[in-house]
Amino acid sequence: MKVKAVIIGIITVAVIIYGRQPTRILDEISMPTAIGYDYAGKNKVKVTYTSTIYKPDKSMETTTLSAKDEISKETLSKIQKKSVGYVVTGKYEVIVYSKKLARHGIENYIDTLQRDPSISENLYLTVVDDEAKKILDKQYGVEDTGMYISKLIEHNTENGVLPRMNLHFFLGDYYSKVRDPFLPLLEQDGEDVNIKGVALFKGGRYVKTLRQDQLFTFRALIEKVTLGNFKVKLSSSEYASIEGIRTRHRYHVRNGKKEPEIDIDLYVKGNIREYQGKKLDERKSKKIEKKVEEKLEKQATSMIRSFQKSNIDPLGLGRQVRSRTRDFSNKKWREQYSDVKVNVRANAIITEKGVVDGE
Amino acid sequence: MKTPIKEQFLVAPFLVFFLVHSTQLGVGVLSFQRDIAEFAGQDSWITVIVSGIIVHVLIWMIYTILNKEKSSLIVIHQNVFGKWLGGLINILFILHFLVISIVVLRTFIEVVQVWMFPSLRTLPLALVYLCSVYYVVSSGFRTVTGVCFIGVIFSLFLIVTFLAPWEFSTLRNLLPVYDHSFKEMANSIKEMTFPFIGFEFLLMYYPFIQKPKTSQKWAHYGNLATMAIYLILMLTALVYFEQEHLLRTSWPTLTMWKIINFSFLERFELIGIAFGAVVVFPKMCLVLWAASRATKELFKVRQIKILVFLLSICLIGSCILKDRDSIDLLQKFVSMVGFYLSIVYIPILFLIYHLRFRMGGKR
């Protein structure tokens, strides 16, 4: 009996002594929500950590700290030396890469995001048209900067034309041999942040930009769009705005083994939201449908053409072909890609015209 | 030579479901997707089904032997192969059980160290864990069964959490179906044995089941449940990850949890890992119970003493394994040994046993 008690005592003491873990009290740690990466010379990066301090009177203050180093995790330990509280990585919401850094390639800086288990896969990666530090130094509205940008992207994804993007999708596309990644492109617009378009990547390098007005088509080719806006020009003074209630696409691949040929059918069902002409009758709405189809086809075709020219595949055409071809060869596909024939057929239906009728 | 177990130590036949199921689910569930997908790519889910069916057949074989013999593996070996060869194989099995327990414990601690507490040492956690195992195993087989039961029930809800990654998935990743050669599929099936290991413990605890013949269907149901869980996890991983991404992910099951976040809970995997302790614990208990029971039957020593000895080896073993590579190496080794001892050896035993039984009659 005595022996047992002694053993239990020893084990308890050993566990207490050796098993202690540092405590992390929420008020005593610093949780950056937005991280900015700026180019700082060859192989060097300047990292900006933005965190928010919540004051006792319920007001808040955003602080930013920056450090330079070759390797991004090392900047964190440099930041620790400047920060009042211990800096943790668990609350990252947004990563902002500067345009210059993205042009040089972000391969070296995404490894840590994936390796660190406390970083969420639901993190948004973005590219900013300017310096990352500049955009993070500012406080937007009454919101914490990281939360602000993350909400901006989130609502534009849910109700807008921005395709779904987060760390998980980025990593998947980045490693995939049949797709290339893309990230939202932000810009600072006075007091606000604006989504300027989409930055297309080849591997880890930013190579091409899609403008805002191309996003509807871009997204429709990748996934289903709900509630996106689309503008068509009928004549020099007549415009109509369609709200895409639902789009869907269908890919057909012919002759996948030898020389693949891809047909894309695009279906758009939408309501007219605004119309600047005189009378919106049957004939007119047919004309609008036709215009929508024309514009979609034209945009999609030229978009895909330009992707093929720069040899990037953000739409995942390779994945479409792979999933329909037995014994698919990545290498052969990459060689063929820029010459693959892609036909886009759009099919638009105007379902409703809103709550006014006639003149 | 066999001593029938007293009635009060027996467990009801339906509990075999929980015994089989919880011993199969171990640490393999955290990472098996990658190992399989390395060979079979998008067809990995077929591998899971085929392996599950193979294990069903093996369970049937085990029952045909056990229903005649009505004793444990140790006695069967001695009957079939004689004292020395049988004893040798028995020792091999005991070592195998012991190494399984080390791998399970160390891998789980590794997960805790990587995902939750980077500065945590192996020793304290292993000590706490093994003390709990001692407590359960020393209370007898009925307690072990109880732990298995609770382990399954407690962790049941976790399967619902794997619906979340489907929101971010691409179903197209599963196509084209069956685009791999027979050799690739065979290799992947071989890899799939480690997650399914655990059913062979039936050979040890069979004498502890009331009306053991009726328990066969429960063993099959248990295996079916395991297969279903693996199938869900495999399909989820395949549609959630791009293939190249999956091959770079060490613990796909845990990484899939990273996508879940609630406004009040930023990291779901912490809860998942905490429940992992409940999932892994029954397996540890049953494996060490089986190892100590086998040693007891073989060498006729007291089970408690041998248990303490085995636990200390387990503790030392898990503390010796320092890094990812050595753990991985041992896991590969166990996986290989497990493949030969259960998938290859059991059919051989089945053949030899029935041949001898038919030719020589019952001795």
Interface residues (C-beta under 8 A of the other chain):
Chain A: I11 A14 V15 Y18 G19 Q21 P22 G90 K91 P117 S118 I119 S120 E121 N122 R164 N166 H168 F169 L171 G172 D173 Y175 S176 K177 R179 R319 Q320 S323 R324 T325 R326 D327 F328
Chain B: V114 W115 F117 S119 L120 R121 L123 P124 L125 L127 V128 C131 F168 T170 R172 N173 L174 L175 P176 D179 Y240 F241 E242 Q243 E244 H245 R248 L254 T255 K258 I259 N261 E266 R267 E269
